[in-house]
Each structure stands twice: as structure tokens, then as C-alpha cells.
């Protein structure tokens, strides 16, 4: 208002100095029938109370009367201090790019000289501008003045002599945001923000509870890795191969970092780096049906096994669910509750916006303090393993911008295709929060390292809000539950280290649920006769064998193998391997020598081996020259 000169600097300073939340009685809301506006939290409470009144046997008329005229006293779960922090950060312009964009909502009615009326919608306005001005027109404007100019241009194109008009428009700042903060131990919703900008009226669209948006990579933890670790024998040390991989219909799965592949990686690293191919391979192995069952148990109500959309039947029991590719999407509140389940040791609590509702005489007519809706979704050990992996996300992975000091933090980033939706969902030992950012009309957000970057807003909001909430709370770490053991393994195979063969750099520790510690010795690092050409264990007839140590690709579930080749860098250069599910020793076996042209092939391989040696020697010499220059 100050920026638009609706108020003076003196009025602004007076308003900012007023700590309004000190004048609000904690946890209480009195609904006023003549109230013209309300908060997003109030709206959400009102809806939940009305639903619970209807479920308790009141009819629609009775429920409406009680809410608006019955003198109800509703004890909410809102924490005024936490809500104030969330509101302030969502409203803080420093958390967004400097150039605010505006989404226009518009409706026009023209009354003609003969008394007839013609109505025009924002969709019709969009069509006009696409046909006559700009094919990319999308109702997003760089300023409010630009929007008003467009309105005038459109209206003038329709008006004729003798016409009169009536129009309504609304400009909403973009990108928008929504968030929820839940105390995971109780399920109490401590804060809720359903949008950015001035809230007009009561029961307006609440993005925190009503907007279904694609969750992106936040779903990898819930849809793929939670069931995998909980009931399918997969551990954080299990190794998958990041290599070209297709969905069942043949469509390639794309990593967010492009066409490069990282080769063998552990589940822990796949979570840390938000790797798409590994998440899809994991849901393929655990089956999409099991994944769907877990997601329903996590409290999602917007998923479907199948619905007709146009001429297609769409559903969420498929591989794309691993990456958050859903039929309808999820709400920020339900995503927060799902992550709160992990934070709560695997126990789901239904999100609660109020504890009790009292009538005008002080009698309790609704009691929401029980935990009858609580249920165990994950083993406590699984919840900890996922938590510990998500600590890596915020300390060295894709979510470092959300981390803050003085408290244990775990979380997961989420970005959908073309940056339409961006999320951060995470928790501390105290609270769970999920933030969403995006355009209401699904415009692609700006990315990159410029000041106009909109894809970092979700992490920035999460960091700024949660850091303030925890400023005066005692520092806590995530507790290792009984039944979780830390054990030394080879990180390249996920199996027990082979002393003297596995490099020291490959040996490390990992957490395991009791009963899942590997019993097999590492078979990735091999000591013995090696084929210098294939860099695989040498066949008995191999002419290029030498005694040494090499690294093979780890075995992967045969159902996931697609016969692809892999490249990995070894000390003597880059060598191409075939998938170990197809070949475990070098090609020079008895069948190789049945080929009449085997001598020609061997000569070509000798030439390639010599070329590699020369390239390797040149690399060593360049390294030595660089060391001499640096020294």
C-alpha cells in the first residue's frame, strides 16, 4: 500500500510497529456473521468444523447457523507466533524477484442500445490477444498499468456507439505460494498460508488446502524409497545403475541434469541428488501398486486408480508416480502431513486445525483431541533411514539453500517439468513444513542464476520461516531408534568390504534396519587376471590378461536391465563396459575364437589398447607438468 501510495510513510510505520498477534487470544477464533474477510487459516478451520458438524449429525442449515450465528467458540491449533512469521515471510518482497508479475482475472458485460447484453470472459480476452496481438499471451502482466491498458484495448475493440458496459477484474501477484506447518507429534497445524497478496473476502480460494499441484521430486521419497526400504529388502546402500532407462511404454526417463549418467549409485546418493532414473527403477522393482497403497496410507486423498479425462483413462498406479507425475496432483497440506509421518517415526496423524468446539453455553460439541485417526505407515527404522538420507539432501545435495544452523534438518526438493511447480518439503525434530511456489495459470517459472530466478523461492521461504521458528528452541538431533545399526560396507557394491581389494576410499559406514545388513562380500572390486581391453575378469583364453585389481559394474535386478553400455573412468583411462547382467567376464572366451575373423578383431583391439596407453601416458605427463607449475 505504501508502494502504491495508498498510505503515507507515517501510517506505514505505525502499522508495522503494531504487533497484532499480541492482541489475539491464542488458539481461539470467534466467527462473526458480518465479517467480510478472514485469514486462510480461519477459512480452513471453518470448512473442517462444518464437515465435522455434518458428520456428527447436524444438517446443513443447523451447521451454517451454528457457524455464523450460534456463538461457537473454536479452539484452533494455530500458533500465533508461527503464523505471524509465516505471514510476514510470504509477504516479504525480498523473498521474490523485484519485478512482480500480475495475473488478470476479468469479466465484461456490454449492454447494447437495444437493451440486450453480451458477456465476455477472460478466456475470450485471451483468444482475442492471441489472434490479434501476441500468440504467447497468457494473462500475465509485468505491471498493473499494463493490465489496465490491455483491458481498455480489449473493451474498446468490442464497444459500439450507444453501448454501455460493466466489468470486474482482479490482479493477483505472481508467482503464488502456499505452505503448511504441522507439529508432527500431534498432527496440529500450527500455521497455514493459502496465497500471496491481499486476501479479498471470506472463503476465498485457499491454495494450501484446495490447490492440487504436481509434487515433482518430493514424491520420490514417498512413492519409491519409502516402500522400498520398508518392505522390499532394499537398503540405503543398495546400488542401482544410472544409465539409459525407459518407462514400460518405451518413453525414456530423463534425469534433471540432462543426458549424462552417473553409473552405479547407492539409494542414499540417489535421494541426495534427486535422480529420476533411480527413482523410476525403484518403483518398478517394488511395483507401482505397492507404491500406491503406501501413498494412500500417507493420507493423500486426491490420487486415483483410474478416471476418464477426455478420451483417456488416467490413473496414478504407474511408474511416473515416482516422479510426482499424477493425474490431479496433491495439496500442500496433505504433502506436509505425509512428510510429518516420516518425521513422527512413521506414524501418520490426520492434520488438525482445531481441538474443540464449544457452544454458546460452554458445552463441548466437537472434540478433536483424540488420536483415533493415527496409524503406523512405516517402521520406525524406515522413517529414520529416510530422514538420515534427507539430511544429506540439505547438507550436500539439492536442498542446501533450505538448511540452517543450530538444528537438525531433513528435507526434499521438488521441481516439475518446465519449472511449473517448485516445492520444498522438510522437517526438524519439532515441525514439518512444505512450501509450494508456482503460477496460478501454470506459466513456466524463470530459472538460472539471475535476480529473476523464481525456482529458489520455495527453499528460501522454507529456510527463512523455519529458521525463525526455531531460534529459541533447544537444538535437537534426529534420534537413532532401536533396531537401526551402523555397519561398515563397500559403498560401490552395497555389500561387505573385501579387505585388500576394495579401495579405502570405497569403504564407509551406512545405517541398516536390523536384519538387512548385507551378508555377501563385495563383487564389484576384483583381484586376479584382468582383460586389459574389456577391463573385466579375464576369460581363460584371453590374450590380454594381466594380474591386477579392477572395478566391475555391480549386478542389478535382471528385470531392470535393458542391455545398455556403460562408461566409467579408471586410472588408465575411460573404458566401456557391457551390462554385467549380460556379460561378467571378458569377451575372449571359446565362442570368441570360433569367429573366423577373430585375428582381425584382436589386431584392432591391440591397436586400441596401445592408443589408450599412450593417452594415459600423456595424461600423466600433463598432470606432472601442472604439478611442477603449481609447485
N, C-alpha and C positions, 0 to 999 in steps of 0.2 A: 504494500500500500504506500509505503514511503517512496519506493522507486517510481511508482506511477503517480505520485503527488496527490494521493487521496488524503494523506495526513501530513502534518508538519513534523519536523525533526523533534520538537518538544513532545508532541503526542506519541511519537515512536519511542522516545527514551522512557517516557512514563509507562508505556505498555510493557516494554522489555524489563523494567525494574519490578513489575508486579509478578510475584511468584504465585501464580494462580492455583497451583496444586496444594499450597499450604491452606487454601480456603476450601478444599474439597474433603469431605469426610471419607476416610479410607474405606474402600470396598463397598460403598453404598451409592445407589442411583435412585433418585426419585423421578419417575416418569411424569411429565406434565402434558396434559391433553392439548394445551395450546402452544407447545413448543414447536418452533418452525425448523429447527435444525438440531443435530445431535452429533456425537462422535461415532467413528466406525465401531468402537468397542460397544457403545450403547446400542447401536443398531443390531450388532451380532447377539448381544445379550437378549434383546427384545425378541428376536426371532427364536432363539433357543428356548426362552421361557414360554413363548406362545406354543411352540411344538410340544413342550413338556406338559403344559396345561391341557392341551388336546389329548395327549397320551394318557393323562390322569383321569379323563372322563368328562372334562368341560367341553361344551360345544363351542363353535366358532364365535357366536355372539357373546357368550359368557367370558371367553378368553380375551376378546377385544375389550370388553367393558372393564375387566379386572386390570388390564394393562394400562388403559388410558384414563379410567375414572375410578378405579377401585381402591386407590390409596395403597397399592402394594409397596412393600419395601424389599428391594432385591439386593442381597449381599453378593457383590461381584468378587471375582478373583483378581481383578486388576490391581496392580501395584502402581499407585500414582507416580512415584518417583521413576520407575522404569518406563511407564507410559510417557512421562514428560521427556525423558531422554530420547526415546524413540521418535516422538513427535518433533522434537527440536532438530534432530539429525536429518529426518526426512525433509523438513522444511528448509534446512540449511543450504543455501545456494552454492556454498563451497564444495559440496559433495557431488556437484553436477558440472558438466561443461558450461562455460559462461554464456553461450548463446542458447537460450531456452527456445525450444520449438513448441508450436501450439497446434493441437488437433481441433478442427472445427466440426461441431455438430450443428446442423442447420435445417430449418423447415420454413417454407414460404407459402403463403396463401394469397393469391391475387383475386380481387373482386372486380369483375368486369362491369362496364357501363350498363349492361342489361341485367345486372344483379346476380349473374352466375359466378361460381367460384372454381378456381383451378389450384390444386395443391402441388407443391414441388418439394422433393426430398433431397437430402444430402447426396444420395445415390444418383439422382438426376443431375445435380450440380456437378458431380464428379464426371459423369458421362459428357456433359457439355464441355468442360475444360479439356478432357482428353481428346475430344473430337476437334476442338477449335483453337486450343492454346498449347497444351503440353500433354503428350501421351503418357508421361510419368506422373501426372497429377494424382495426389493421394490424400488431400485434405490436411496435409501437414504444412504449416507456415513458419517462416523464420521470425515473424513478429505478429503482434495482434493487429497492427495497422495494415499489414499485408493481407491478413484475413478479411478485414473490413473492406478493403479495396476489391477483393475478389467477390465478396457478397454484393457489393454495389454493381460490379460489372455484370454478374450473373442476373441480378434483378433487372437491370436496365435492358438486358437482352430479351427479356420476356414482357416487359411492360409496354402497353399501348395507350394511346390517348384515351382518357376517361377512366383508366384503371386505377384502383386503389390497392393497397397491399397491407398485409400483416405478417411479420416474420419473427422467428425465435432462433436465437443462436447461443451457443456456449463454446468457450475456448478453454481447453484443458491442457496444462503444461505436459510436455513430453521430453524424454521418456518417463513413464509412470513407474511406480514402485509399490510394493506391498510386503508386509512382514508379519510374523507372529513370534512371540516369545513365550515359551512354556517352561514351567518348573517341572522337570521330568519326574521327580519322585511322586508328585501328587497329580500331575496332569492339569494343574491350574494354569490357565492362560493369563500371564502377567501383563502382557501388552499386545495391542493389535493395531496395525495401521493399514487401512484399505486404499490409500491413494495419496498422491502428492498434490498440493494446491488447496485452494479454498473448497470446503465441503458445502454444497448447496442443498439444504433441506434434510429431512429425516428419511431413513431407509433408502438412501441412495446406493448406487452400485458399489459393493464392497469387494475390492479385488483380493483381499485376504481370505475371504470365505466363499466368494461366488465365482471368481475368475478361474477357469480351468485352463492352465497353460502347460505346454510341453516341458517336462522336468529335465530333459537333457541328461548329462552325465551324473547328476545326483542319483539317478536310478541304478547306476552300475552297482553300487554298494547294496542296495535293497533287492534288486531283481536278480543279480548274478551271484555276487560273492556271499551274501547272507545265506541263501540256501546251500551254496557250495560248501562253505565251511561248517554249516550247522548239521547237515545230514548226508553229505555226499562224499565224505572222506578226503576232500581237498583241504590243503593247509595253506598258510601264508607262504610257505616255502615251495609249494608245488610249482613246477616250471611248465609254462606254455611257450610256444614259439610264435613270435610276432612276425608273420610272413603273410603274403597274399592269401586272402580267405574270402569265400563267397557265402552269402545267405543261401538258404535252400533253393531259392528260385534262380540262382545264378548271379544275382546282383553283387558286385564287390563291396566288401565292408571297407570303409575309408577311415584311416586314422586322422585325427585332427591335425597332426603335424605333417600331413602330406603322404607322398609315396615312399618315403624312406621307412625302413623296418629295423627294429632293434634286435631281432633274433630271439634267443632264449631269454625269458624273463620270469621272475617269480610273481606270484599273485600280489605280494606286498608291493613290488615295484609297479605292477600294472595299476594298482589303486593309486599309488603316489603320483604317477604320471598320466592318469586318466586315459588309458589305452583302449581304444574302441575294439580292435580285433580280439584282444584277450577277453574282454567282457562278453563279446558275442560267442567266442569259443566256449567260455564257461557256461553261459546259459544253454548252449547247445548240448553240453555234456550233462548238465543237471536236468534238462528238459524244460521248455517254456511252461508246461503245465504245472510243474512243481513251483517254478518261479511265480506264476500267477497266484497259486494258493498262498504262498508266503506274503505276497503283496496285499491280498485281501485281509490276511491276518494282521498286517501292519496298519490296517484301518482305512485303506483307500476305498471310497465309495463310488468313484467315477470311472472305474475300469469296467470292461465288458468282455464277455466271451464271444460276442458277435452281435452286430447291429447293422441294419441296412442304411447305407449312406449313398444316395444316388442310385446307381445300378450295381453297387458293390456291397458285399458283406464284410465289414471290418471288425477286428477284434484285437485283444491285447495278449492272446496266448500265442506269441510268436517270438522269433529271435530279436526283432527290432526293439522289443520292450527293454532289453538290456541297456539300450542307449537312450531310453526315455521317449521312444517313438510311439506314442499312444494314440488311440482313436480320438479321445477327447482331452486328455491332459489331467492334471491334478491341481488342487488348490494349495496356496501357501500354508494354510492352517493344517491341512492333512499331511503335507510333506514334513512340516515341523513336528507333528505328532509321531510320524514314522521314525524320524531321527531321534526323537526323545525316547523311543523304545530302546534303541541301541544304548543311549546314554543312561537309561534306567536298568541296565543289566539284562536287557532282553524282554522286559515286561512292558506291555502296552497299556497306557492309561488313556481313556477317552478324554479328549480336550474338554475342560470345564470352564465356562465363563461365569458361573455363579455357584455359590454353595447352598444358599437357602433363599426361599421367597416367603415373606410374611405378609399376611393380610392386614387390613386396617386396624384390627384388634390385637395384632402381635402374634397371631397363631401361624405356625409353620404349615404352609400348604404345599410346598415343594421342598424336598430335602435332597440335595445333590452331593452330599459329603461322603457317601459310601464308595467303595471300590469294587462293587459287584461287576462292573464292566471291564475290570482289569483282566489281562490274560498274558500268559507267557508265550512269546513268539519265537524267541531264540534261547538257546542255552546261555547261561551266564558267561561261559568261556567264549562262546562265539561272539557275544557282544563286546567282550574285551579285545579279542583279536581284531575285530573290525575297527574298534576305537583306536587301538595302537597303530594300525595301518594308516588311519586317517590323521593321526598325529604327524606322520611323515608328510602327508599332503600339505599341512600348514607350515611345516618346518623346512621342507626342501622340495616340495612338489608344486602343483599348480595353484595352491591356495595360500602362498606365503604372505600375500598382501592382507589377509584376514587375521593373521596371527598377532598376538600382543603378549607382552611380558607379564610375569607375576602370577600366571595361572595356566594350568594345563588346558590346551585347546585341541580339539579334533574337528575335522570338517571335510567337506567335499564340494568342489566346484561343479557347475553345470552350465553348459552352453549349447544351444540348439543350432541347427543348420542356419547359416547366414546371419547369425547373431540376432535372431528374432527374440529369444528368451535367454536371459542370463540369471543364474542363481548362485547363492552360496548357502549351504545348509551345514550347521555345525553346532558344537556344544562344549560346555565346560562341565566340571563336576556339579555345577549349580543350575545352569539354564541351557535350554536348546532354542536356537533361533534359525529361521530360514528367511532369506531375503530374495525377492524377485524384482527384476527390472526389465522393462520392455515397452514397446509402443502399443497402445490400445488397439491400433489397427494393423498390428504385425509388420510394421516397417522395419527394415533391417537396421540395426544399430551400427554406429561408427566404431571401428576398432583401430588398432595401431598404437603408436607411441606419441600421438599429438594430444594437445589440450582438449580436442574434441572427442576423445575416446569415451564411449559410453558403456563399454563392456566391463569396465572395472568398478562401476558404481555399486553393484551388489556386494562385492567384497569390501569396498570402502565403508559402506553403510554398516555392514555387519561388524567390522572392526571397530568403528567409532562408537557404535551403540554398546556393544558388549564390553569394550574396554572401560567405558564409564560405569556401566552397571557393576562391574567387579572391582572398582577402585578401592572400596572399603571392606571387601570380603577377604577372609583369610585365604592365603594361597593353598590350593589343594592339587594333588596329582590324581591320576586315574588309578584306582586300586586293582592290583592283580588278584583275581579271585582264586579260591581253592580249586585245584584241578587244572591249572594252567602252569606249564613247565617251560623253562628256557633251556634250550639244548643246542649243542654245537653241531653244525652241519656244513656241507659244501653248498654254497649258495648257487652254484652253477647247475647243480642237479637236483637240489632239494633233498638229497639223501645224506647218509653218514659220510663224513670225510674219509678219504683213503690216505693215511699218513704217508708222506714221502712222494706222493703222486699229485694230490690236489695242491695247487699253489697256495701259499699262505694268504694271499690276497683274496682267495675264494672261500676261505674258511671263516665262518661267522656264527653268530647265535640267532636263534629265532624262537618265538613263543609257539607252543603247541598245546592243544587241549589234550588232556590225559587220554592215552590210548591211540593217539595219532602220530606219535614220534616215529619217524621212518626207521625201518629195520634193515634196509638194503644199503650196501656200500656204493659210493659214487661210481657210476659207469660212464661219466662224461669225460673225466680225465683218465687217459690211458697211457700205460707204460709198457713198452715192448717194441716189436717190429712195426714200423710205420711206413706206409707208402708215401714217398716224397711227392708224388704227383697229386694224389687224392687227399693226402693228409688224413687218411683213415687207417685203422689197423690193417696191416698188410695181409693179403691172401697168401697162401702157401707158395704160389707160383710167381709172386710179384717180383719183377726185375729191379724195382726202385726201392726196395726195403732198406731201412736202417734202424738201428736201436735208438729209441728216444721216447719222449713224452709228448702227447698231443691232446687236443681237445676235440671231442665229437659233439654233435648236436644231441641233446637229451631226447629220450623217447617221448612221444606224445601219443595220447589216445588215438588208436587207429581210425576211429570214426571222424577225427578232426583232420587227418592228413589229406592233402589234396595234391600230392606229388610235386610240390613246388621245390625249387632250388633255393639254397640259402648261401649268403656270403658272410664270412666273418674274418676279422683281421687277426692274424697270428704274427709272432715275432719275425717270421721270414717272409711276410707279405700277405696279400689278400688271396684267399683260396676259396673256391666254390665247392660246396658240399651238396650231395643229394640228400633228400629227406631220409632219416635213419629208419623210418618205417618201411622204406623201400630197400635200402642198402645199408648194412652195418660194417662191411669190410670193403676194401678197395675193389675196383672193377677187374683186377687182373687175376681172375680165377680161371678154372679149367674151361668154362664157356667162352671166356675172352679169347683164348688161344685156338678155339675152333673156327674163329673168323679168318678166312683166307688172307685178309688184308691186315692182320694183326701187326706185322712188321712195320708197315707204313704208319699205323696208328702210334706204335711205340716210338718211332723216329720223331713224329710230330710232338709227342709228349716229352721226349728228351730235349727237344728244342725249347719247349715252353718251360721246362724245369731250369734249363740254363739261363733263359731270359729272366726268370724270377730271381735266380741267384744274383745276376748282375744288377737287377733293380734293387734287390735287398742290399747289396754292397754299396750301391750309390746312395741309398738312404742312410746307411751307417756313416758314410763319409760326409754327407751333408750335415748330419747330426753332430759329428765331431768338429766340423768347421764352425757350426753355430756355437758349440760349447767353447771353442777356442776364442771366438769373437766375444762371447759373453764374459769369458774369464779374464 
